[in-house]
Amino acid sequence: MSFSRAELEAHCDEIIKDPAIRNRVIVLCEGDTTPFKPTANAARIKAFAQTTQDSAFYYQAIPDWWRTTRRPEPSFYVCGTQDNVLNAYSYLADKHQASQPNESYLNVNKLFAFIDIDLANKKIPKSDYPFKKLWDIYNDLYQQGKVNNSQNHRIWVTGLLHKEAYFLIPELQNLLSQHHSINLPDIYQTMLNDMGKHQDVHENFTHAKTRINHHPLGNSLSIEAFQQNWQNHQATETDKDALAYILLTLAKAKPVWNGIKSPNGTETSAKADINKNYRDELCLKIAKDFYAKQSRDSDHHLPQFFHRLAQTP
């Protein structure tokens, strides 16, 4: 579930007047807002923010090197859909500007958003933001799949198509093998096979493939051609990890991740909760045991995001 416009504004009003955010980096992110309904007060929002799956992942991914400093940890606030996050960013920035000093504890220079790039080219609602659409942000923020020009951005989009893709990167195979023998090559094959099933992939493929122009697969003229070319490269190339990242940049990871089941899971509704809890626990383990362990100079996207947050005055 997500917020209505009125609920979103009430949610933001509670955040901006919370003294706990003073001099703290604030990150708005996507996620289920059900725990925050009816509208919660600031204390309840903060309590749920640390346990809601989406924001809890980011809390656990805070780098170990950050936790050894005296710098306050960033606070992550779930705001609902991609549109909700963009609207919340705009609302908070504008609300702060229009507020009296004692009415807002926000430092707008420490306000960030982090959302999936996905496929639609959404407009940034804040009219004075230097980038007008999501694709503009992506094209400036990433170059050949690596973070670039990070100082230009306080609204960040994922370099891979979905946040869930970061739970399925090839470096995680050893960790995932400890859990129900999750096999990433099988998952990649499913993602590849399913590309043609999604209407939005068809509608946006021509543009989306420009994100992989640095690789020969960027020359694929259609989804079908990409699927065949990817298979051909998979059979001949030695750098399988690079191919995995190319796929995670274009193909939907969210449905495949949501299909991962607990070893004790079944198709019953009761077991559906077990499966979700299993994925949530696995997600947090990935955050804590992999992403939080990355060094300051890691070129992974999420550690680079935290590095950018740490550079905020």
N, C-alpha and C positions, 0 to 999 in steps of 0.2 A: 504494500500500500504506500501511497505518497500523500503529501500535504495538498490541501486546497490552497488557493492564494492567501486567503485570510489566515489559515492555520500556519502557513509558512512565515507570514509576517509576524504573527504572534510568537512563533518559535524564535525568530531572529531578534525580536524585542527582548525576549528573556536572555538571550546570549549577550546582547550588547550592554545590558545593564548589570551583568554579573561581575563583581569585583575580581573574581578569580581569573579573568582573562587579561587583567592589567599586565602590560609588558610581555605578553605571551603570544607566540605564533599560533594563529587560528587557521585550521584547514577544514574547509567544507568538502564533504564527499557524498557520493551516492549511497543509497541503502534504504532498507525498509523502515518506515517511520511509525509503524504500528505501535511500538512501545511508548511513543511520545504522545499518543492520543488517549484521552483528551489533552489539550495543550498542557504541557508540564512546566513547572517552575524551573529556575536555573539549576538548582541542586539536583532535581530529578533528571533534567536533560544531561547534566555532566555524568551522573551515575550510569544512566543508560548508554551514554556515548562510549563508555569504556567496556561495555558488555555486548552491544549490538555488533553483529558479525563483521560488518564492513569496517566500522571505525575501530573495532577491537583488533582487526588484522593490522591496521596501520600503527596502533599503539605497540603491538608486539614487534613490529618491524623497525621501531626506532633503533638506530644503530647502537651497539654496545659502546662505541667510542663517545657517542652523545651522552650516554648515561654516566660517563666518568667525568663530565664537565659540570660546572655549576649552572649551566644554561638551563632554564626551565624547559621541560618537555613540551612539545607542541600539543595542542588540544585539537581533537578531531570531532567534527559535528556532522552527523548524518542529516541530510536534508531531503532525501527522496530521490526523484528521478534526475537525469542529466539536466533537464530544463529547470527543475527546482533548485539545483545547486547554482546554476548560472544566475537565476533570479535572486537567490539568497545573497550571492556575492554582490550583485548590484544594489540590492536593498540595504544591506549592511553598510556598504561604503557611502551611499547617499544619506542614509539615516544618521550616520556618524557626522557627516559634514554639516547636516542641518541641526545637530543637537548642541545643547549647551555643554560646557566641559564636564559638569557633574552628572550628565545624563548618559554618557557613554564611556565605557572603559576600554573600548577598542582602539588599537593602533592600526590604522589602515595600511601602514607599511608592512605590517605583519599578518595581513589577511591574505590567505591563499585558497585556491580551490583545486581539486584533483578529480577528474572525471574520465570516463571511457571516451576515446575518440570515436569508436563505433563507426557508422557509415554516413549518417545524415550530416549535412553541413549546416549546423545550427548557427544562428546569429547571436552574437554576444549582446545581451540586453543593456549593458552599461555603455552608454553612447560615447563616453570619452576614453574607453579602454583602447589601447593602441592597436589591437588586432580586432577586426570586425567579425570574423567567423572562425569556427573551430578549425577548419582546414588551414586558415592563415596561421593559426597558432602552431599547428602540427608542422607545417612546412618550415617555420622558423626555428622550432624547438628541436627538431630531429634532422640529422643529416646522415644518410647511409645507415639508418637504424640506430645511430648513437645520439645521445643528448648533445645539443648544440645551443649556444646563445641562451643559457639558462637564466642569466641575469635579466633578460628581457621579459620574463614571464612570472605572473602571480596566479594566473589561471593556467593550470597544467592539464594536458591531455595525455592519455597513455600512449606509449609508442607502439604497443601491441593493441590489437583490436579491442579486447576486453580486459578488465582487471583480472578475470579468471585465467587469462593466458599466462599470467605471472605465477600461477600455481602449477603450470604445466611445462615450464621451460626445461630444456634437456639436462641442465645441471642438477635438477631435482630427482633424477631417476633413482639414485641410490637411496635417498630418503623415502621416496614413494614405494620403493620395493619392500620396505619394511611394513607397508600397510596394504594388506590384501593383494600383494603382487601386482600393483598398478603398473601397467606396461605402457610407456609413453609412445613407442612406435605404433602400437595398436590404436591408441587415442588419436595420434596424428593421422592415421589412415582413415579413421572414422570422420574426423574433421574435414579431410580432403574430399571424401566421398559425399559428404553432406552439403558441400558448398552450393551446389546447384539447386538445393531444396529451399533456399531462402530468397524471397522476392527482393528484399533490400540489397542482397549481395548482387543480384542481377542488375538492379537499377543503378548501382553505384560502382560496379566493377571497374569501369573505364578509368574513373578517377582514383579509386582505391589502389589500383595497381601502380600508380605513380609513386606510392610509398616504397616500392621495391625497385625503383628504376636503377639502383646501383647493382642489381643482380640481373643476369640474363633472363630470369623468369619474368621480369618486368616487361618483356617484349611479347608476352602472351596476349593474344587478341581476344580471347574469350575465356570464360570459366572452364569450359571443356578443354581448351588448349592448355590452360594453366595446370589443370589436373593431370593431363598427360605428360606435360613437360616436367612437372614436379616428380612424377613417378620415374621418368627417364633419368633425371638428375640423381634421384635417390639410388638408382641402380648403379650409377657410375662414379659419383662424387665421393670423396673420402671425408669431406667436412659435412657430416650429417647434422651437426648442431646448427650450422648456418641455414640449412634447408628448413630445419624446424622453426627457426625464428622467422623466416620468410612466410611460412604457413601461418604462424601465430599472428602475423601482421595483417593477414587478409581473411582468414577463416574464423568462424565463430567458435570460441572456446566455452562460452557460458553454457550452452545446452549440453555439451559433453561433460563438463565439470558437474553440472547438476544431475547427470545420469550416474555418477559414481556412487556405489552403494556400499554400505557397511557389510562386512562378512556375515553379519546376522540379519541383514535386511531382506525384506520381501516386498511384494507389491501391495500389501495391505496398508490402509491409512495409518494404523498405529506404527508400522515399521517405517512409514515415510518420515516420521519425526526422528526415528533412529538414524536413518540415512542422512538427514540434514544435520543432525548433531555430529555424526561421524565426519561429514565434510567440514563442518565448522571447526572441529577439533584439529583436523588435518591442516586446514588453512592456517590456524594459529601456530601449529608446529612448524610449518613452512616459514612463517614470519619470524619466529623466534630462533629456529635452528639454522636458517639459511640467510634471510635478508638482514637480520640484526647483526649477523657475524661479518658482514661485508665491510671492507676497509673504506676509508674516506675517498680513496682514488679508484674504487670499483667503477666500472663502466656500465653496470646494470642500471636500468632506468630508475627503480625505486631508491636505491642508495644515492643516486645522483639528485633525486628530488630532496632527500633529507640533507644532502650537502648544500643544496640551494637554500633550504630553510635555515641552516646553521649560519649562513653568510648574511642573514638579515640583521641589520643593526638593532 
